[in-house]
Amino acid sequence: MISNISIHPKTMFKNALNIQDFSFKSHTSTAIIGTNGAGKSTLINTILGIRSDYNFKAQNNNIPYHDNVITQAIGSCL
């Protein structure tokens, strides 16, 4: 389970997204919904490695992961 997600531009230390109570569970489908400008595309594009100008941090079972480690483990359907 991936949880405690934070994303920030590489040129800044302030988080663009900081999601503490969200998780992706293994072998399930997850929908991400929200208003315009909420960060849905930034979240997905950063996790998938499409937005290389952002850093991505998250945890998997309370073990910290950064950038491409999680990107390699996630599949997506856009």
C-alpha positions in Angstrom: 0.0 0.0 0.0 1.4 3.4 -1.0 0.6 6.3 1.4 1.8 9.6 2.7 2.4 11.1 -0.7 4.2 14.5 -1.3 5.2 16.2 -4.5 7.2 19.3 -5.0 9.0 21.1 -7.8 12.7 20.4 -7.9 13.4 24.1 -7.7 11.4 24.6 -4.5 11.2 23.0 -1.1 7.5 23.7 -0.6 5.2 20.8 -1.5 2.8 21.2 -4.4 0.8 18.3 -3.0 0.9 16.7 0.4 -1.6 13.9 0.8 -1.4 12.2 4.2 -4.7 10.2 4.2 -4.6 8.7 0.7 -3.4 5.3 -0.3 -3.1 3.1 -3.4 -3.8 -0.5 -2.5 -2.2 -3.5 -4.3 -4.3 -5.3 -7.0 -7.1 -2.7 -7.0 -8.3 0.1 -9.2 -8.2 3.7 -7.9 -10.0 6.7 -9.3 -8.6 10.2 -8.6 -11.3 12.9 -8.7 -11.2 16.6 -7.9 -11.8 20.1 -9.1 -9.9 21.9 -11.8 -6.4 22.7 -10.6 -6.5 20.3 -7.6 -3.4 18.5 -8.8 -4.8 15.3 -10.3 -2.7 15.4 -13.4 0.4 16.6 -11.5 0.0 13.6 -9.1 -0.3 11.0 -11.9 2.3 12.5 -14.2 4.8 12.8 -11.4 4.3 9.2 -10.2 4.6 7.9 -13.7 7.8 9.9 -14.3 6.3 12.1 -17.0 6.9 15.2 -14.9 10.6 15.0 -14.3 10.7 18.6 -12.9 8.9 17.4 -9.7 10.2 15.2 -6.9 7.9 12.5 -5.5 8.0 10.9 -2.0 5.8 8.3 -0.6 5.7 5.3 1.8 5.0 1.6 1.1 4.1 -0.1 4.4 5.8 2.7 6.3 9.1 2.3 4.3 10.0 5.6 2.5 10.3 5.5 -1.2 11.4 8.3 -3.6 10.9 9.0 -7.3 11.4 6.1 -9.7 11.2 3.2 -7.1 7.4 3.6 -6.9 7.1 4.6 -10.6 8.4 1.2 -11.6 5.8 -0.6 -9.4 2.6 1.2 -10.6 0.6 0.6 -13.7 -1.9 3.1 -15.1 -4.7 3.4 -17.4 -5.3 7.0 -18.5 
